Amino acid sequence: MSNKNTIQKTFPVMGMSCAACAARVDKALNHQPGVRHAAVNYAAATATVEYDSDCCDEASLQQAVQAAGYDLLIHTDEHTADEVEQAHRQKYQALKFRATWAIVLSLPIIVISMVFMDMPYAGLVTGILATPVVFWLGRSFYINAWKQLKHGAANMDTLVALSTGIAYLFSVFNLLFPDFWLSRSIEPHVYFEASSVIIAFILLGRLLEERAKGNTTSAIKKLMGLQPKTVTLVGNEEPYLNEELRMKNEELGCAMPERPQEDSSFFIPHSSFSKDSSFFILNSSFKLEQVLPGHLLLVKPGERVPVDGTVVSGESYVDESMLSGEPVPVSKKAGAHVYAGTINQKGSFVFRAEQVGKNTLLAKIIHMVQDAQGSKAPVQKLADRIAGIFVPVIMGIALLAFAAWMVFDPAGGFTHGLLALVTVLIIACPCALGLATPTAIMVGIGKGAERGILIKDAESLERARRVNAVVLDKTGTVTEGHPQVTSLRWKNEDERLAAAFYELEKHSEHPLAEAIVRYLENIFPQLEKNISPVRQFESLTGRGIRGTVGTTLYYAGNRRLLTEQGISVSPQLKEEAERLTAEAQTVIWLADEHEALAIAAIADRIKPTSRPAIAALQRQGIEVHLLTGDNESTARAIAAQAGIRHYHAGVLPQEKASFIARLQHEGKTVAMVGDGINDSAALAQADLSIAMGTGSDIAMDVAGITLLTGDLGKLPEALRLSHLTVRTIRQNLFWAFFYNLIGVPIAAGVLYPVCGFLLNPMIAGAAMAFSSVSVVTNSLRLKNKKIGMKNDSGKYPDSIETGLSNEIVETESKITETKNEETPKKEPAVSTPVVYKVEGMMCNHCRMHVEKALNSLEGVRATVTLDPPAATIEFTDGKSYTLEELQAQITKEAGDYQILAAEQA
């Protein structure tokens, strides 16, 4: 938003009964001074308004809506959603009561009118039964129509009130004054069955519509129900509230219990806590809205995490499927982040609250989904314009039909014309047009949220289906974004050398140093107890570091550093370093003053889902490009591992946007996927911007779609969801237009001269009622659609080609115009990747043991991940191993880990 005073907010709208109502509210809000844009969602009964707070406020918006005959709820708090939901439930129950009794009273009217029409006093009996249906159970139609008339407007209620009112009054006149027609040789028919049955059918249709509309927002309701109402507040040995926090509590009116006396407190025993953990329950029913940053909260097995924070004690596994869509629980220990709405499994833990209220990730997801569901797709604009003029046009057609009958059929024209007028007013339905797009959008965006795909607005969802080129950032998108040590090769392994290496790198501020420190801590758990302090530490820019540990001077850095210092390198280490460099891994050397002692290989490994996701995109005919600022060899290696045919090395952040612009100039619809601040310009340039949820907030702010877990496998899902949603919208619009284009002429009587057919008003009422229901039901079918990359058997639908054999790989350096073709390389035959579950891994050390054990098998390329705990294996050169053989290898080489049921990757 360009203006700092611009506010965007979503308000509940009360009193809308059809799409024409939504169009009127939309018009009233958009004509209000200071409103930049307003979008009314009839299906969700909300209005999203972007307005300048200097020119208008919420009260003026409410007055504008009230002047149009509706109401806008502007005083919202944490209870508003519950109040609106309660109002919807009451509306549903009232509709259910009225529809049920309308049907009960209309059934005998139908029987009498169809079977016993010649019985004595048949007209009087049907009139008595129809009266409560029309004026008691159907009174809301007349009340709403009168309200609209007072505001100079008309809606669906106007059509129903006119048609049923005319049919009822005409029938009463014929019942009381039959001689008026008999004297003119016209049989005085009564149409009480039409007025009552029409109201019964429309009430039933609205009941089903209200129920179906409630199902379209089930994803939001699920998200809102993920947080508990109360939490368990605890304290530890230190005062659990500092003075600043206590004063803040008092300002907010949060009555905090005083710290209990020592004899009234107790230790919370659980195997998840360390022996020295001591916490005191201060309030076991503390209200969620009173939780502040800094509070310590206890989460027991089976409970939901109430707010975002960091674990301070205990350990457990937490089900984060509401964020990731993946069912595998994630290990949580001290220092790990936990998120509101996730479910704790077996262990207990205490965590410190950090983000509460509207600042939690869950609250942001809910807000984003609500905004997206309230947005309008471009395809909806035509339907909105038609809905806005629909009722006056239909009233004009009805009068025209009546006049035509009077002119062309002087004998029976009045009766037939009156029936045609009533039938036209009844059969016309703007609601189907109004519901066609928003219901599909709401279901589609809700389904995406359940799968960890956040869609910013309807326009992004609609645009995704047109994407035919995808540009991927490398770091954090295709790769994990966290450099890891893949191997450590010693000339002569010695724990004292490891301690020296650890101490040196611990003093370094280079990002790669952190990877080495983590690796050494996992390999040598007792390392910190054995180290000596480093002296005379010095950072050598562009080369490495050096420092004295004990009495020995050590160097850690690149090969250039060793060459400058005249340090000898053994042939074995030299050969290994050359191999690792060719694989695009960064090599860090450890040496003393005389010789090289070890090499550590560091790489940013690709995510396990990147290769299958890219293969899925390419099978759909989507061109995939990899952009990276890395050198040519690294880019080539990553592209080969991921199966990407087009890669571009040495790309600066500003050049990413230029490259996307060039693809757009070639006629491509481009989606950019990135995760960092350096990707924000490219994301803004792309037709569709997609951010990884594990990246920067700026990238997510710019993005139209956010993949919450940072899993690239969600990208094909998002594109498929777009295709399914747009297809559903088109089906809905086709049915809505087709229904009205065909139904209205037939109701007017165009078939009567041809075959003598004149549509019964009762049938017209049933057709109108179920037209809206059919549109909403078709949208709800989206819920059952499968959007994952796997088919029903748990396998990917097609084999995933390696993309390496007999391929011409296009390269581009610094985004030059010339593309250099690599000579096709003969690669060994590689099988389809297979994913196995691995149980028993607790840390990165465990993961590396399992990976090393598997890769020691001939013809096996294995990548093992800790989260999720899985091994992705490719069998090369025609080799193949059974599950039992793989298990035997792991048991022999790695220890007590278990490899389970494979599924095709």
Residue pairs with C-beta under 8 A, 6 or more apart in sequence:
1 8
1 50
3 52
5 52
5 53
5 54
6 36
6 50
6 51
6 52
6 53
7 50
7 51
7 52
7 53
8 48
8 49
8 50
8 371
9 48
9 49
9 58
10 46
10 47
10 48
10 49
10 370
10 371
10 374
11 46
11 47
11 48
11 49
11 58
11 61
11 72
11 73
11 74
11 76
12 45
12 46
12 72
12 73
12 76
12 80
12 84
13 22
13 25
13 40
13 45
13 46
13 47
13 65
13 70
13 71
13 72
13 73
14 45
14 70
14 71
14 72
14 73
14 87
15 21
15 69
15 70
15 71
15 144
16 22
16 25
16 40
16 42
16 45
16 70
17 140
17 144
17 155
17 156
17 157
17 206
18 42
18 155
18 156
18 157
18 430
18 431
18 434
19 42
19 156
19 383
19 384
19 387
19 390
19 430
19 431
19 433
19 434
19 435
20 154
20 155
20 156
20 387
20 388
20 390
20 391
20 430
20 434
21 42
21 70
21 155
21 156
22 40
22 41
22 42
22 387
22 434
23 40
23 384
23 387
23 388
23 434
24 68
24 69
24 70
24 153
24 155
24 388
25 40
25 47
25 65
25 68
25 70
26 38
26 39
26 40
26 47
26 384
27 68
27 388
28 64
28 65
28 67
28 68
29 35
29 38
29 40
29 47
29 49
29 61
29 64
29 65
30 37
30 38
31 64
32 38
32 51
32 56
32 60
32 61
32 64
33 55
33 56
34 51
34 52
34 53
34 54
34 55
34 56
34 60
35 49
35 50
35 51
35 52
35 56
35 61
36 50
36 51
36 52
37 49
37 50
38 47
38 48
38 49
38 50
38 51
39 47
39 48
39 374
39 375
39 376
40 46
40 47
41 47
41 48
41 373
41 374
41 376
41 438
41 442
42 431
42 434
42 435
42 438
43 213
43 216
43 435
43 438
43 439
43 442
43 776
44 213
44 216
44 217
44 373
44 374
44 438
44 442
45 84
45 88
46 370
46 374
47 65
47 72
47 374
48 371
48 374
48 375
49 61
51 61
58 74
59 74
61 72
61 74
62 71
62 72
62 74
65 71
65 72
66 72
67 151
68 151
68 153
69 147
69 148
69 150
69 151
69 153
73 80
73 84
78 289
81 224
85 221
88 210
88 214
91 210
92 207
92 210
92 211
92 214
95 203
95 206
95 207
95 210
96 207
98 137
98 138
98 140
98 203
99 200
99 203
99 204
99 206
99 207
101 133
101 137
102 133
102 137
102 138
102 196
102 199
102 200
102 203
102 204
103 200
103 204
105 129
105 130
105 132
105 133
105 137
105 196
105 200
106 129
106 130
106 133
106 193
106 196
106 197
106 199
106 200
108 129
109 126
109 129
109 130
109 192
109 193
109 196
109 197
110 193
110 197
110 762
112 119
112 122
112 125
112 126
112 193
113 122
113 126
113 192
113 193
114 193
116 122
119 125
123 171
123 174
123 175
123 190
123 192
124 175
126 190
126 192
126 193
126 196
127 171
127 172
127 175
127 190
127 192
129 192
129 196
130 168
130 171
130 192
130 193
130 195
130 196
133 195
133 196
133 199
133 200
134 164
134 165
134 168
134 195
134 196
134 199
135 142
137 199
137 203
138 160
138 164
138 199
138 203
140 157
141 157
141 160
141 161
141 164
141 199
141 202
142 157
142 161
142 165
144 155
144 157
144 161
145 154
145 155
145 157
145 158
145 160
145 161
145 162
148 154
148 155
148 157
148 158
149 158
154 391
154 392
154 395
155 391
156 391
156 429
156 430
156 431
158 391
158 395
159 391
159 394
159 395
159 425
159 426
159 428
160 198
160 199
160 202
160 425
160 426
162 395
162 425
163 198
163 421
163 422
163 423
163 425
163 426
163 761
164 194
164 195
164 198
164 199
164 422
164 426
165 195
166 418
166 421
166 422
167 191
167 192
167 194
167 195
167 198
167 422
167 761
168 191
168 192
168 195
170 191
170 418
171 190
171 191
171 192
171 195
173 180
174 181
174 188
174 189
174 190
175 188
175 190
177 188
178 188
180 188
181 187
181 188
182 188
186 412
186 414
186 415
189 415
191 419
191 422
191 761
193 762
194 422
194 760
194 761
194 762
194 765
197 762
197 765
198 426
198 761
198 762
198 764
198 765
199 765
200 765
201 762
201 765
201 766
201 768
201 769
202 765
202 768
202 769
204 769
205 768
205 769
205 770
205 772
205 773
206 769
206 772
208 769
208 770
208 773
209 431
209 435
209 772
209 773
209 776
212 439
212 773
212 776
212 777
212 780
213 435
213 439
213 776
215 780
215 783
216 439
216 442
216 443
216 446
216 776
216 779
216 780
217 373
217 442
217 446
218 446
219 369
219 445
219 446
219 447
219 449
219 450
220 366
220 369
220 370
220 373
220 446
220 449
222 450
223 322
223 341
223 362
223 365
223 366
223 369
223 449
224 366
226 304
226 322
226 340
226 341
226 362
227 288
227 304
227 306
227 307
227 340
227 341
227 362
228 288
228 303
228 304
228 306
229 287
229 288
230 284
230 285
230 286
230 287
230 288
231 286
231 287
231 288
231 291
231 297
231 306
232 281
232 283
232 284
232 286
232 297
232 298
232 299
232 300
233 281
233 282
233 283
233 284
233 286
233 291
233 295
233 296
233 297
233 298
234 240
234 268
234 279
234 280
234 281
234 282
234 296
234 297
234 298
234 350
235 259
235 279
235 280
235 282
235 296
236 277
236 278
236 279
236 280
236 296
236 350
237 278
239 259
240 259
240 282
240 295
240 296
241 249
241 256
241 294
241 295
242 294
245 292
245 294
246 256
248 292
249 256
249 290
249 292
252 290
252 292
254 290
254 292
256 282
257 282
257 283
259 280
259 282
260 280
260 282
265 280
265 281
266 280
266 281
267 278
267 279
268 277
268 279
268 281
268 298
268 348
270 314
270 347
270 348
271 347
272 314
272 315
272 316
272 347
272 348
272 349
273 279
273 313
273 314
273 348
273 349
273 350
274 313
274 314
277 313
277 314
277 350
279 296
279 298
279 313
279 350
281 298
288 306
288 307
289 357
291 297
291 306
291 307
291 353
291 356
292 353
292 356
293 353
293 354
293 355
293 356
294 352
294 353
295 352
295 353
296 312
296 350
296 351
296 352
296 353
297 306
297 307
297 309
297 350
297 351
297 352
297 353
298 348
298 349
298 350
299 305
299 306
299 316
299 338
299 344
299 348
299 349
299 350
299 351
300 344
300 348
301 316
301 344
301 345
301 346
301 347
301 348
302 343
302 344
302 345
303 343
303 344
304 340
304 341
304 342
304 343
304 344
305 318
305 338
305 339
305 340
305 341
305 342
305 343
305 344
305 351
306 340
306 353
307 340
307 353
307 354
307 355
307 356
307 357
307 360
308 337
308 338
308 339
308 340
308 353
308 354
308 355
308 356
308 359
308 360
308 361
308 362
309 337
309 338
309 351
309 352
309 353
309 354
309 355
310 335
310 336
310 337
310 338
310 351
310 352
310 354
311 332
311 333
311 334
311 335
311 336
311 337
311 338
311 349
311 350
311 351
312 334
312 350
312 351
312 352
313 334
313 349
313 350
314 334
314 347
314 348
314 349
314 350
315 331
315 332
315 333
315 334
315 347
315 349
316 331
316 332
316 344
316 345
316 346
316 347
316 348
316 349
317 329
317 330
317 331
317 332
317 345
317 346
317 347
318 329
318 330
318 332
318 338
318 342
318 343
318 344
318 345
319 327
319 329
319 330
319 342
319 343
319 344
319 345
320 326
320 329
320 330
320 339
320 342
321 327
322 341
322 342
322 362
323 339
323 341
323 342
323 361
323 452
323 708
323 709
324 452
324 708
324 709
324 711
325 450
325 451
325 452
325 709
325 714
326 452
326 709
326 711
326 868
328 867
328 868
328 869
329 345
330 867
331 842
331 867
332 338
332 349
338 349
338 351
339 360
339 361
339 362
340 355
340 360
340 361
340 362
340 363
341 362
355 361
357 363
358 364
358 367
365 449
365 454
365 708
368 454
368 456
368 706
369 445
369 446
369 449
369 454
369 455
371 456
371 457
372 441
372 445
372 454
372 455
372 456
372 457
372 458
372 461
373 438
373 441
373 442
373 445
373 446
375 441
375 457
375 458
375 459
376 384
376 437
376 438
376 458
377 437
377 441
377 458
377 459
377 461
377 462
377 729
378 459
378 462
379 437
379 462
379 726
379 729
379 730
379 733
380 436
380 437
380 438
380 458
380 729
383 433
383 434
383 436
383 437
383 733
383 736
384 434
386 430
386 433
387 430
387 433
387 434
390 428
390 430
390 433
391 430
394 424
394 425
394 428
394 744
395 425
397 424
397 428
397 744
397 748
398 420
398 421
398 424
398 425
398 748
399 421
400 748
401 417
401 420
401 421
401 424
401 747
401 748
401 749
402 417
402 418
402 420
402 421
403 417
404 417
404 748
405 413
405 414
405 416
405 417
405 420
405 749
406 413
406 414
406 417
407 413
409 416
409 417
416 749
416 752
416 758
419 758
419 761
420 747
420 748
420 749
420 758
422 761
423 747
423 748
423 759
423 760
423 761
423 764
424 744
424 747
424 748
426 747
426 761
426 764
426 765
426 768
427 743
427 744
427 746
427 747
427 759
427 764
427 765
427 767
427 768
428 740
428 743
428 744
428 747
428 768
429 736
429 739
429 740
429 768
429 771
429 772
431 771
431 772
432 732
432 735
432 736
432 739
432 740
432 771
432 772
432 774
432 775
433 733
433 736
433 737
433 740
435 732
435 736
435 772
435 775
435 776
435 779
436 729
436 732
436 733
436 735
436 736
436 775
437 458
437 729
437 732
437 733
439 732
439 775
439 776
439 779
439 780
440 725
440 728
440 729
440 732
440 778
440 779
440 782
441 458
441 461
441 725
441 729
442 779
443 725
443 728
443 779
443 780
443 782
443 783
444 455
444 461
444 721
444 722
444 724
444 725
444 728
444 782
445 455
445 458
445 461
447 721
447 782
447 783
447 785
447 787
448 454
448 455
448 461
448 718
448 721
449 455
451 714
451 717
451 721
451 787
451 788
452 693
452 707
452 708
452 709
452 711
452 714
453 705
453 706
453 707
453 708
453 714
453 717
453 718
453 721
454 693
454 705
454 706
454 707
454 708
455 461
455 704
455 705
455 718
456 703
456 704
456 705
456 706
457 704
459 704
460 688
460 704
460 705
461 721
461 722
461 725
461 726
462 722
462 725
462 726
462 729
463 669
463 687
463 688
463 704
463 722
464 671
464 688
464 705
464 718
464 719
464 721
464 722
465 719
465 722
465 723
465 726
466 669
466 687
467 622
467 669
467 670
467 671
467 687
467 688
467 719
468 621
468 622
468 623
468 668
468 669
469 622
469 623
469 624
469 625
469 663
469 668
469 669
469 670
469 671
470 617
470 622
470 623
470 624
470 625
470 670
470 671
470 672
470 673
470 715
471 625
471 627
471 656
471 659
471 660
471 663
471 670
471 671
471 672
471 673
471 682
471 686
472 478
472 614
472 624
472 625
472 626
472 627
472 644
472 673
472 674
472 712
473 627
473 628
473 656
473 672
473 673
473 674
473 675
473 676
473 679
473 682
474 626
474 627
474 628
474 630
474 635
474 638
475 481
475 604
475 628
475 675
475 676
476 674
476 675
476 676
476 692
476 694
476 695
476 710
477 673
477 674
477 675
477 692
477 710
477 712
478 606
478 607
478 610
478 614
478 626
478 638
478 642
478 644
478 712
479 604
479 605
479 606
479 607
479 610
479 638
480 604
480 605
480 606
480 607
481 604
481 675
481 694
482 515
482 604
483 511
483 512
483 515
483 586
483 602
483 603
483 604
484 515
484 518
484 519
484 602
484 603
484 604
484 605
484 844
485 515
485 516
485 518
485 519
485 600
485 601
485 602
486 585
486 601
486 602
486 603
486 605
487 580
487 600
487 601
488 519
488 523
488 598
488 599
488 600
488 601
489 573
489 576
489 598
489 599
489 600
489 601
490 497
490 597
490 598
491 570
491 572
491 573
491 595
491 596
491 597
491 598
492 597
495 524
495 527
495 530
496 530
497 590
497 597
497 598
498 520
498 523
498 524
498 527
499 524
499 527
499 530
499 531
499 532
499 549
500 531
500 532
500 549
500 550
500 552
500 554
500 590
501 516
501 520
501 554
501 556
501 590
501 598
501 600
502 516
502 517
502 520
502 521
502 524
502 527
502 528
502 531
503 531
503 532
503 533
503 534
503 547
503 549
504 534
504 537
504 545
504 546
504 547
504 549
504 554
504 556
504 590
505 513
505 514
505 516
505 517
505 520
505 545
505 556
506 513
506 517
507 534
507 537
507 545
507 547
508 539
508 545
508 556
509 539
510 545
512 586
512 588
512 602
513 545
515 602
516 588
516 600
516 602
518 844
519 600
519 844
520 527
521 527
521 528
522 843
522 844
522 845
522 848
523 845
531 549
532 549
532 550
533 549
534 547
534 548
534 549
535 547
535 548
535 549
536 546
536 547
536 548
536 553
537 545
537 546
537 547
538 545
538 546
538 547
539 545
540 546
540 557
540 561
542 560
543 557
543 558
543 560
543 561
543 564
544 555
544 556
544 557
544 558
544 561
544 588
544 589
545 555
545 556
545 557
546 553
546 554
546 555
546 556
546 557
547 553
547 554
548 554
552 592
552 593
553 592
553 593
554 590
554 591
554 592
555 561
555 562
555 565
555 567
555 589
555 590
555 591
555 592
555 593
556 588
556 589
556 590
556 591
557 588
557 589
558 587
558 588
558 589
559 569
559 577
559 587
559 589
561 589
562 569
562 589
562 591
562 596
565 591
565 593
567 591
567 592
567 593
567 594
567 595
567 596
568 594
568 595
568 596
569 577
569 589
569 595
569 596
570 595
570 596
573 596
573 598
573 599
576 599
577 587
577 589
577 599
580 587
580 599
580 601
581 587
581 633
582 633
583 603
583 637
584 603
584 630
584 633
584 634
584 636
584 637
584 638
585 601
585 602
585 603
586 601
586 602
586 603
587 599
587 600
587 601
587 602
588 599
588 600
588 602
589 596
589 598
589 599
590 596
590 597
590 598
590 599
590 600
591 597
605 863
606 638
606 641
606 642
606 863
607 710
607 711
607 712
608 835
608 863
608 865
608 870
608 872
609 711
609 712
609 713
610 642
610 712
610 713
611 641
611 642
611 643
611 800
611 833
612 713
612 789
612 796
612 800
612 833
612 905
613 712
613 713
613 714
613 715
613 716
613 789
614 624
614 642
614 643
614 644
614 712
614 803
615 643
615 800
615 801
615 803
616 716
616 789
616 796
616 800
617 624
617 715
617 716
617 719
618 624
618 643
618 645
618 801
618 803
619 798
620 716
620 719
622 719
623 646
623 668
624 644
624 645
624 646
625 644
625 646
625 647
625 648
625 659
625 663
626 635
626 638
626 639
626 642
626 644
626 646
626 647
626 648
627 647
627 648
627 651
627 656
627 659
627 682
628 634
628 635
628 638
628 647
628 648
628 649
628 650
628 651
629 650
629 651
629 652
629 653
630 638
630 649
630 650
631 649
631 650
632 649
632 650
632 811
632 813
634 649
635 647
635 648
635 649
635 650
635 811
636 647
636 649
636 809
636 811
638 644
638 647
639 645
639 646
639 647
639 809
640 804
640 809
643 800
643 801
643 802
643 803
643 804
644 803
645 803
645 807
645 808
645 809
645 810
646 810
646 812
647 809
647 810
647 811
647 812
648 659
648 811
648 812
648 813
648 815
649 811
649 812
649 813
649 814
650 813
650 814
651 659
651 814
651 815
653 678
653 679
653 681
653 682
654 681
655 814
655 815
656 672
656 674
656 678
656 679
656 681
656 682
657 681
657 682
657 684
657 685
658 815
659 682
659 815
660 670
660 672
660 682
660 685
660 686
661 685
663 670
664 670
664 685
664 687
669 687
669 688
670 686
670 687
670 688
671 686
671 687
671 688
671 689
671 690
671 719
672 679
672 682
672 683
672 685
672 686
672 688
672 689
672 690
673 690
673 691
673 692
673 707
673 712
673 715
674 680
674 682
674 683
674 690
674 691
674 692
674 695
674 699
675 691
675 692
675 694
675 695
675 696
675 699
675 710
676 695
676 696
676 699
677 696
677 698
677 699
679 691
679 695
679 699
680 696
680 698
680 699
680 702
683 689
683 690
683 691
683 699
683 702
683 703
684 702
688 704
688 705
689 702
689 703
689 704
689 705
690 703
690 704
690 705
690 706
690 707
690 715
690 718
691 699
691 700
691 702
691 703
691 705
691 706
691 707
692 699
692 706
692 707
692 710
693 700
693 706
693 707
693 708
693 709
693 710
694 709
694 710
695 710
700 706
705 718
707 714
707 715
707 718
708 714
713 789
716 789
717 787
717 788
717 789
720 787
721 787
724 782
724 785
724 787
725 782
728 778
728 779
728 781
728 782
731 778
732 775
732 778
732 779
735 771
735 774
735 775
735 778
736 771
736 775
739 767
739 771
743 764
743 767
743 768
746 757
746 759
747 759
747 764
749 758
749 759
751 757
751 758
752 758
786 792
789 796
789 797
790 796
790 797
790 903
791 797
794 903
794 904
795 903
795 904
796 904
796 905
799 832
800 832
800 833
800 905
802 827
802 830
804 825
804 827
804 830
805 826
805 827
805 829
806 824
807 824
808 821
808 822
808 824
809 821
809 822
810 819
810 820
810 821
811 819
811 820
811 822
812 819
812 820
828 876
828 877
829 876
829 877
829 878
830 861
830 874
830 875
830 876
831 874
831 875
831 876
831 880
832 874
832 904
832 905
833 872
833 873
833 874
833 905
834 872
834 873
834 874
834 875
834 902
834 903
834 904
834 905
835 870
835 871
835 872
835 873
835 902
835 903
835 904
835 905
836 870
836 871
836 872
836 873
836 883
836 886
836 899
836 900
836 901
836 902
837 869
837 870
837 899
837 900
837 901
838 850
838 864
838 869
838 870
838 871
838 897
838 898
838 899
838 900
839 869
839 897
839 898
839 899
839 900
840 846
840 896
840 897
840 898
841 847
841 850
841 864
841 866
841 869
841 897
843 866
844 866
846 866
846 894
846 897
847 864
847 865
847 866
848 864
849 893
849 894
849 895
849 897
850 864
850 871
850 890
850 894
850 897
851 862
851 863
851 864
851 871
852 893
852 894
853 889
853 890
853 892
853 893
853 894
854 860
854 862
854 864
854 871
854 873
854 886
854 889
854 890
855 861
855 862
856 889
856 893
857 879
857 881
857 886
857 889
858 879
859 875
859 876
859 877
859 878
859 879
860 873
860 874
860 875
860 876
860 879
860 881
861 873
861 874
861 876
862 871
862 872
862 873
862 874
863 871
863 872
863 873
864 870
864 871
864 872
865 871
865 872
871 899
872 905
873 886
875 881
881 889
883 899
883 901
883 902
886 899
887 898
887 899
890 897
890 898
890 899
891 897
